[in-house]
Amino acid sequence: SSVLSRLLGDLQFENKEMVNIRELRDQILGYRYSNGNVCTWGIDEEGRLGYSRGEGSEKGVEEERYYPKIVRIPYINNKRPIITKVSCGSSHTLALTNEGKVFGWGLGQKGCLGLGNNTMAPTPCLLEKTADFAPFRDIKEIACGASHCLALSQADILYSWGCGLAGRLGHGNEEHYN
């Protein structure tokens, strides 16, 4: 649209790379910078943009963010993670670091955040364990569906979690996994 083109044209940030539009949904747009930062804007509801709305915000009320804001990814072992890939579902987002770690935020319904529960995470949370409590690390690719996620490890192990309807997780059933 012309409004979006104008907005993107007005944003003259250096060292930015537009996040792959095919991986984004209508609620979020973003930039990934060469320094590993991610900026998001769009419809801020259920934590999908990755930053807390702060005091006084009404829970469940949708707000539109028209300008980019940096998503604060938590440090790992006193080191700032460098984000190399972002993928978005309907109301959740995953971010992959250059060290194979994965962060998730947004609405965790049906376990789509992979945090072991179905709750909302308004800010990025590190995915640390698999369903069988093995360390979740050495990831090289991530992808989000509307309400499920996939991650591929360096050892070519494919992890899937979230909504299992119609067998979309490949587990041979329709159960939800988180």
C-alpha positions in Angstrom: 0.0 0.0 0.0 1.1 3.6 -0.5 1.0 4.4 3.2 3.3 1.4 4.0 5.7 2.4 1.1 5.8 6.0 2.4 6.5 4.8 5.9 9.3 2.4 4.8 10.8 5.1 2.6 10.9 7.5 5.5 12.8 5.1 7.7 16.4 5.6 6.7 18.1 3.3 9.1 21.5 2.1 8.3 22.5 -1.6 8.2 18.9 -2.9 8.1 17.5 -5.9 6.3 13.7 -6.2 5.8 12.4 -9.3 7.6 11.1 -11.8 5.1 7.5 -10.6 4.4 6.4 -14.2 3.7 7.2 -15.0 7.3 5.1 -12.2 8.7 1.5 -11.8 9.4 -0.7 -8.7 9.1 -0.1 -7.8 12.8 3.6 -7.2 12.6 6.2 -5.7 10.4 9.8 -5.5 11.3 13.5 -4.9 10.5 16.4 -7.1 11.4 19.6 -5.1 11.7 23.1 -6.3 10.9 24.0 -5.8 14.6 21.3 -8.4 15.6 18.6 -6.0 16.8 15.0 -6.5 15.7 12.4 -3.7 15.4 8.7 -4.3 15.2 5.5 -2.3 14.7 1.9 -3.1 13.8 -1.0 -4.3 15.9 0.2 -4.7 19.5 -2.1 -7.3 21.1 -1.4 -10.4 23.2 2.4 -9.7 23.2 2.9 -10.3 19.5 5.3 -7.3 19.0 7.6 -8.5 21.8 7.6 -5.6 24.2 5.5 -4.9 27.3 2.9 -2.2 26.9 3.7 -0.8 30.3 1.6 0.5 33.2 -1.9 1.6 32.5 -2.4 -0.4 29.4 -5.7 -2.3 29.2 -5.2 -6.0 28.9 -6.8 -7.4 25.8 -7.1 -4.1 24.1 -5.5 -3.8 20.7 -3.1 -0.9 20.0 -1.5 0.1 16.7 2.2 0.9 16.7 3.0 3.1 13.7 6.8 3.4 14.4 9.5 0.8 14.8 10.6 0.0 18.3 13.5 -2.3 19.3 12.5 -5.6 20.8 14.7 -6.2 23.8 16.0 -9.7 23.6 17.3 -10.9 27.0 21.0 -11.5 27.5 22.4 -15.1 27.6 25.3 -15.5 30.0 25.8 -11.7 30.1 26.1 -11.6 26.3 23.6 -9.8 24.0 22.1 -12.3 21.5 22.4 -11.5 17.8 19.2 -12.3 16.0 19.7 -13.8 12.5 16.1 -14.9 11.7 12.5 -14.0 12.7 9.3 -15.9 11.9 5.8 -15.0 12.9 2.5 -17.0 13.5 -0.9 -15.4 13.9 -0.2 -14.2 17.4 3.3 -15.4 18.2 6.9 -14.8 17.0 10.1 -16.8 17.1 13.6 -15.3 16.8 16.8 -17.4 16.1 20.2 -16.3 17.3 23.6 -16.7 15.6 24.4 -19.3 18.4 21.4 -21.5 17.7 19.2 -20.3 20.5 15.5 -19.6 20.0 13.4 -16.9 21.7 9.6 -16.8 21.6 6.9 -14.3 22.5 3.2 -13.5 22.0 0.2 -15.7 22.6 1.1 -19.2 23.7 -2.3 -20.9 23.0 -2.0 -24.6 22.3 1.6 -24.5 23.3 2.8 -22.6 20.2 5.5 -20.8 22.0 7.2 -24.0 23.1 7.6 -22.7 26.7 5.8 -25.7 28.3 2.5 -23.9 28.9 -0.3 -22.1 27.1 0.2 -18.6 28.5 1.1 -15.3 26.9 4.7 -14.0 26.9 4.6 -10.3 26.2 8.4 -10.1 26.0 11.0 -12.6 24.5 11.6 -15.8 26.4 14.4 -18.3 25.8 13.2 -21.8 24.7 15.5 -24.0 26.9 14.1 -27.6 27.0 12.3 -30.0 24.6 9.2 -31.8 25.7 11.4 -34.7 27.0 13.5 -32.1 28.9 16.5 -32.4 26.7 18.4 -29.1 26.0 16.9 -27.1 23.1 20.0 -25.8 21.3 22.0 -25.8 18.1 19.0 -24.7 15.9 19.7 -23.6 12.4 16.2 -22.9 11.0 12.8 -21.8 12.4 9.4 -21.4 10.9 6.0 -20.5 12.3 2.6 -21.5 11.1 -0.6 -19.8 12.2 -0.6 -21.7 15.6 2.4 -24.0 15.4 6.2 -23.9 15.0 9.1 -25.8 13.6 12.8 -25.8 14.4 15.6 -27.7 12.6 18.7 -28.5 14.5 22.3 -28.6 13.2 22.0 -32.4 13.5 18.9 -32.2 11.2 16.4 -33.1 14.0 13.1 -31.5 13.3 11.2 -30.2 16.3 7.5 -29.3 16.1 5.1 -27.9 18.6 1.8 -26.0 19.0 -1.6 -26.9 17.5 -1.6 -30.4 16.1 -4.9 -30.2 14.2 -5.0 -32.1 10.9 -1.6 -33.7 11.7 0.3 -30.5 11.0 3.0 -31.3 13.6 3.8 -34.7 12.0 3.5 -36.6 15.2 0.9 -39.0 13.8 -2.0 -37.5 15.8 -3.9 -34.3 16.4 -2.6 -33.5 19.9 -1.2 -30.1 20.8 2.4 -30.1 22.1 4.2 -27.4 24.0 
